[in-house]
Amino acid sequence: MSTPVHPREALLGAQAASVVLPVCDHYSGVEARMRKSLQLQAEMTEEFGACVFDVTLDCEDGAPVGGEADHAAMVVALAALAGDKARVAVRVHAVDHPAFEADMSLIAGKLSRHLCHIMVPKVESVADVIRAEKALLDASADNLPLHVLVESPLAVRNAFDIAAHPRVQSISFGLMDFVSAHGGAIPADGMSGKGQFTHPLVVRAKLEIASACHAHGKVPSHCVVTEFNDAVAMASAARQAASEFGYTRMWSIHPSQIRPILEAFSPSEDEVDGASKIMAAAALADWAPISFDGKLHDRASYRYFWQVLERAHQTGRALPPDAQAYFTSAAG
């Protein structure tokens, strides 16, 4: 009897992105909050059986002016203590900031084996990506991918070229800087609430970034929701980002935002159950076309339902035994 073929092998192009990332990226810029974030990550990893959010330690907005070097050293010491199951990243300064080179030399140089990626803000063009990559290489951190923040009209114009660079793993949208870059042409409500999902220029930017990422197999990451005390606004924004704008990842700036993001980006129990049954039937047919509940399915639809199962695993959803087996070490 032949060995069953794993969906990743059977379904060429089964993953829209070249890498699967946790759906939530949680930012902390103050040492006490960084420590609490890392502890929360460990607790929720134990709860869900998988690391369901990244922790990004912030050296850009988090560092006091004039204290950039000390802040970076603190981040290095803290990240080095994270456990083997932790997913920790660092946001450095922009490539044209005086502290950028020192950030990269210290952080990438000391933490290349501890970090999951480096986040570079205010990327305007491929030239900025190339400069950041050179800094990685100079720090002997060739293993680290780059995540980049697109925060201006020019950067949105260059999003497809930025996404095409092989070092870039994910693009995030910097909403507030993007609105500010328009010199008052976009009203303040474009930075929050319903405005960020209705103003034409903001909507266009979000769609351009999502489309650029999907075109090149990268992960589009949605911007922050500043109303972190408004659970309804948070949940609504996360659902819209996931279901209407094509984002597969989202920023959190407060611990209370993490679970709503996980919920919004998770498939429902019915979706998981249906996907599991279709994938089981497909595997029995050796991935040939099948009829299931009166509908034709083939590898095109199998790819979609495999992605549902991967998203369920990323967000800690319970999976039926047959589907869970795909995510054990033995299954690949």
C-alpha positions as CSV (number, residue, x, y, z in Angstrom):
1,M,0.0,0.0,0.0
2,S,1.4,3.4,-1.0
3,T,2.3,6.0,1.6
4,P,-0.4,8.8,1.7
5,V,0.7,12.0,0.0
6,H,0.6,15.1,2.2
7,P,-1.5,18.0,0.9
8,R,1.5,20.3,0.7
9,E,3.1,17.8,-1.7
10,A,-0.1,16.9,-3.6
11,L,-1.5,20.3,-4.1
12,L,1.1,22.4,-6.0
13,G,0.7,26.0,-5.0
14,A,-1.4,24.9,-2.0
15,Q,-0.4,27.9,0.1
16,A,-1.1,31.4,-1.2
17,A,1.9,32.6,0.7
18,S,5.3,31.0,0.7
19,V,5.2,30.8,4.5
20,V,2.5,30.5,7.1
21,L,2.6,33.1,9.9
22,P,0.5,33.6,13.0
23,V,-2.5,35.7,12.2
24,C,-1.7,38.3,14.9
25,D,1.4,40.4,15.3
26,H,1.5,42.0,18.8
27,Y,3.6,45.1,19.4
28,S,5.2,46.2,22.7
29,G,7.6,49.2,23.2
30,V,8.0,49.4,26.9
31,E,10.1,46.9,28.9
32,A,7.3,45.9,31.4
33,R,4.8,45.4,28.5
34,M,7.4,43.4,26.5
35,R,7.9,41.0,29.4
36,K,4.1,40.7,29.9
37,S,3.6,40.1,26.2
38,L,6.2,37.3,26.1
39,Q,4.6,35.7,29.1
40,L,1.2,35.9,27.5
41,Q,2.6,34.4,24.3
42,A,3.9,31.4,26.3
43,E,0.6,31.0,28.2
44,M,-1.5,31.1,25.0
45,T,0.9,28.7,23.2
46,E,0.2,26.3,26.0
47,E,-3.5,26.9,25.8
48,F,-3.9,26.5,22.0
49,G,-1.1,24.0,21.3
50,A,0.5,26.4,18.8
51,C,2.0,29.8,18.8
52,V,-0.9,32.0,17.8
53,F,0.7,35.4,17.8
54,D,4.1,36.9,17.2
55,V,5.6,39.4,19.7
56,T,7.4,42.3,18.1
57,L,9.6,44.4,20.4
58,D,9.6,47.9,19.2
59,C,12.8,50.0,18.8
60,E,11.2,52.6,16.7
61,D,8.4,54.3,18.6
62,G,9.4,52.5,21.8
63,A,12.9,54.0,22.1
64,P,13.2,57.4,23.8
65,V,15.0,60.1,21.7
66,G,18.7,59.9,22.5
67,G,18.3,56.6,24.2
68,E,18.1,54.4,21.1
69,A,21.3,52.4,21.9
70,D,20.2,51.6,25.5
71,H,16.7,50.6,24.3
72,A,18.2,48.3,21.7
73,A,20.5,46.7,24.2
74,M,17.5,46.1,26.5
75,V,15.6,44.5,23.7
76,V,18.5,42.2,22.9
77,A,18.8,41.0,26.5
78,L,15.1,40.4,26.7
79,A,14.7,38.6,23.4
80,A,17.6,36.3,24.2
81,L,15.7,35.0,27.2
82,A,12.7,33.9,25.2
83,G,12.0,30.2,25.0
84,D,12.4,27.8,22.1
85,K,8.7,28.0,21.2
86,A,8.6,31.8,21.3
87,R,8.2,33.8,18.1
88,V,9.9,37.1,18.7
89,A,10.6,39.9,16.2
90,V,12.1,43.4,16.5
91,R,11.0,46.6,14.8
92,V,14.2,48.7,14.1
93,H,14.4,52.3,13.0
94,A,13.8,53.3,9.3
95,V,16.8,52.9,7.0
96,D,17.4,56.7,6.8
97,H,17.3,57.1,10.6
98,P,20.7,57.7,12.3
99,A,20.1,54.7,14.6
100,F,19.3,52.2,11.8
101,E,22.8,50.8,11.2
102,A,23.5,50.5,14.9
103,D,20.1,48.8,15.4
104,M,20.8,46.2,12.7
105,S,24.4,45.6,13.8
106,L,23.4,44.9,17.4
107,I,20.0,43.3,17.1
108,A,20.4,41.2,14.0
109,G,24.0,40.4,14.9
110,K,23.2,39.2,18.4
111,L,19.7,37.7,17.8
112,S,19.9,36.1,14.4
113,R,19.1,32.7,15.9
114,H,16.4,34.0,18.3
115,L,14.3,36.1,16.1
116,C,11.6,35.1,13.5
117,H,12.1,38.3,11.5
118,I,13.1,42.0,11.5
119,M,10.4,44.7,10.9
120,V,11.6,47.7,8.9
121,P,9.3,50.8,9.0
122,K,8.8,53.5,6.4
123,V,10.0,51.5,3.4
124,E,9.5,53.6,0.3
125,S,11.1,51.4,-2.4
126,V,13.0,48.3,-3.3
127,A,16.2,50.4,-2.7
128,D,15.2,50.6,1.0
129,V,14.7,46.8,1.1
130,I,18.1,46.3,-0.5
131,R,19.7,48.5,2.1
132,A,18.1,46.6,4.9
133,E,19.2,43.3,3.4
134,K,22.7,44.5,3.2
135,A,22.6,45.4,6.9
136,L,21.4,41.9,7.6
137,L,24.3,40.4,5.7
138,D,26.8,42.7,7.3
139,A,25.5,41.4,10.7
140,S,25.8,37.8,9.6
141,A,22.0,37.4,9.9
142,D,21.3,36.0,6.4
143,N,18.7,33.6,7.9
144,L,16.3,36.4,8.9
145,P,13.4,37.5,6.7
146,L,12.3,41.1,6.5
147,H,8.8,42.4,7.2
148,V,8.2,45.9,6.0
149,L,5.9,48.8,6.7
150,V,4.3,50.7,3.8
151,E,3.3,54.1,5.1
152,S,3.1,56.6,2.2
153,P,1.5,57.1,-1.2
154,L,4.9,56.5,-2.9
155,A,5.4,53.3,-1.0
156,V,1.9,52.1,-2.0
157,R,2.8,52.9,-5.6
158,N,5.9,50.6,-5.2
159,A,4.1,47.9,-3.3
160,F,4.3,45.2,-6.0
161,D,8.0,45.7,-6.5
162,I,8.6,45.6,-2.8
163,A,6.6,42.4,-2.4
164,A,8.6,40.8,-5.2
165,H,11.8,41.1,-3.3
166,P,12.8,37.6,-2.1
167,R,13.9,38.8,1.4
168,V,10.4,40.3,2.1
169,Q,8.1,37.9,3.9
170,S,5.3,40.3,4.8
171,I,4.0,43.8,4.2
172,S,2.1,45.8,6.8
173,F,0.1,48.9,6.2
174,G,1.0,51.9,8.3
175,L,-2.4,53.6,8.4
176,M,-1.7,56.7,10.5
177,D,1.5,57.7,8.7
178,F,-0.3,57.1,5.4
179,V,-3.1,59.5,6.3
180,S,-0.6,62.1,7.7
181,A,1.4,61.9,4.5
182,H,-1.5,63.4,2.6
183,G,-1.1,66.8,4.2
184,G,-4.7,67.0,5.4
185,A,-6.3,65.8,2.2
186,I,-7.7,62.8,4.1
187,P,-9.7,63.7,7.2
188,A,-8.8,62.4,10.7
189,D,-11.5,59.8,10.7
190,G,-9.6,58.0,7.9
191,M,-7.3,56.8,10.7
192,S,-9.9,55.1,12.8
193,G,-13.4,53.6,13.0
194,K,-15.4,53.2,9.8
195,G,-13.4,55.8,8.0
196,Q,-10.4,53.5,7.5
197,F,-12.7,51.1,5.6
198,T,-14.6,53.7,3.6
199,H,-12.3,56.6,2.5
200,P,-11.4,55.8,-1.1
201,L,-7.6,56.6,-0.8
202,V,-7.3,54.4,2.3
203,V,-9.3,51.6,0.8
204,R,-7.2,51.8,-2.4
205,A,-4.0,51.6,-0.4
206,K,-5.2,48.6,1.6
207,L,-6.3,46.7,-1.5
208,E,-3.0,47.5,-3.4
209,I,-0.9,46.1,-0.5
210,A,-3.1,43.0,-0.2
211,S,-3.0,42.4,-3.9
212,A,0.8,42.9,-4.1
213,C,1.3,40.4,-1.4
214,H,-0.9,37.8,-2.9
215,A,0.7,38.3,-6.3
216,H,4.1,37.4,-4.9
217,G,3.2,34.8,-2.2
218,K,3.8,37.2,0.7
219,V,1.6,37.8,3.8
220,P,-0.4,41.0,4.0
221,S,-0.7,42.4,7.5
222,H,-3.5,44.8,8.4
223,C,-2.9,48.0,10.4
224,V,-3.7,48.8,14.1
225,V,-7.0,49.7,15.5
226,T,-6.4,52.5,17.9
227,E,-9.7,52.1,19.8
228,F,-8.3,49.3,21.9
229,N,-10.9,49.8,24.6
230,D,-13.7,49.3,22.1
231,A,-14.2,45.6,21.7
232,V,-17.0,46.0,19.1
233,A,-14.8,48.3,16.9
234,M,-11.9,45.9,17.2
235,A,-13.9,42.8,16.3
236,S,-15.6,44.6,13.4
237,A,-12.3,45.9,11.9
238,A,-10.6,42.5,12.2
239,R,-13.6,40.8,10.4
240,Q,-13.5,43.4,7.6
241,A,-9.7,43.1,7.2
242,A,-10.0,39.3,6.9
243,S,-13.2,38.8,4.9
244,E,-13.4,41.9,2.7
245,F,-9.8,43.2,2.2
246,G,-7.8,40.0,1.8
247,Y,-5.6,40.4,4.8
248,T,-4.3,37.2,6.5
249,R,-2.6,38.9,9.5
250,M,-3.2,41.9,11.7
251,W,-1.4,44.1,14.3
252,S,-2.3,44.2,17.9
253,I,-1.2,47.1,20.2
254,H,-3.0,45.9,23.4
255,P,-3.4,42.4,24.9
256,S,-7.2,42.8,24.7
257,Q,-7.0,42.9,20.9
258,I,-5.3,39.5,20.5
259,R,-8.2,37.2,21.0
260,P,-10.6,39.2,18.8
261,I,-8.0,39.1,16.0
262,L,-7.7,35.3,16.4
263,E,-11.5,34.9,16.3
264,A,-11.9,37.1,13.3
265,F,-9.2,35.3,11.3
266,S,-10.3,31.8,12.3
267,P,-12.6,29.7,10.2
268,S,-15.9,28.7,11.8
269,E,-16.5,25.2,13.2
270,D,-18.7,24.4,10.2
271,E,-16.0,25.6,7.8
272,V,-13.4,23.4,9.6
273,D,-15.7,20.4,9.6
274,G,-16.6,20.7,5.9
275,A,-13.0,21.3,4.9
276,S,-11.9,18.2,6.9
277,K,-14.4,16.0,5.2
278,I,-13.6,17.2,1.7
279,M,-9.8,16.8,2.3
280,A,-10.4,13.3,3.7
281,A,-12.4,12.3,0.6
282,A,-9.8,13.9,-1.7
283,A,-7.0,11.9,0.0
284,L,-8.9,8.7,-0.5
285,A,-9.2,9.5,-4.2
286,D,-5.4,10.2,-4.4
287,W,-6.3,13.9,-5.0
288,A,-8.3,13.1,-8.2
289,P,-11.6,14.9,-8.8
290,I,-14.5,13.9,-6.6
291,S,-18.2,14.5,-6.2
292,F,-19.0,15.7,-2.6
293,D,-22.6,16.7,-1.6
294,G,-23.5,17.0,-5.2
295,K,-20.6,19.3,-6.1
296,L,-17.5,18.7,-8.2
297,H,-14.2,19.2,-6.4
298,D,-10.7,19.0,-7.7
299,R,-7.3,20.3,-6.9
300,A,-8.3,23.9,-7.3
301,S,-10.9,23.6,-4.5
302,Y,-8.7,21.2,-2.5
303,R,-6.2,24.1,-2.2
304,Y,-8.8,26.3,-0.8
305,F,-10.0,23.8,1.8
306,W,-6.4,23.0,2.8
307,Q,-5.9,26.7,3.4
308,V,-8.9,26.6,5.7
309,L,-7.3,23.8,7.7
310,E,-4.0,25.7,7.9
311,R,-5.7,28.8,9.1
312,A,-7.6,26.8,11.7
313,H,-4.3,25.4,12.9
314,Q,-2.7,28.8,13.0
315,T,-5.5,30.2,15.2
316,G,-5.7,27.3,17.6
317,R,-9.0,25.8,16.4
318,A,-9.7,22.2,17.3
319,L,-9.3,19.9,14.3
320,P,-10.8,16.5,13.7
321,P,-8.2,13.7,14.2
322,D,-7.7,13.1,10.4
323,A,-7.0,16.8,9.8
324,Q,-4.9,17.2,12.9
325,A,-2.6,14.5,11.7
326,Y,-1.5,16.7,8.8
327,F,0.1,19.1,11.4
328,T,2.0,16.5,13.5
329,S,5.8,16.2,13.0
330,A,5.3,12.8,11.4
331,A,2.9,14.2,8.8
332,G,5.4,16.9,7.9
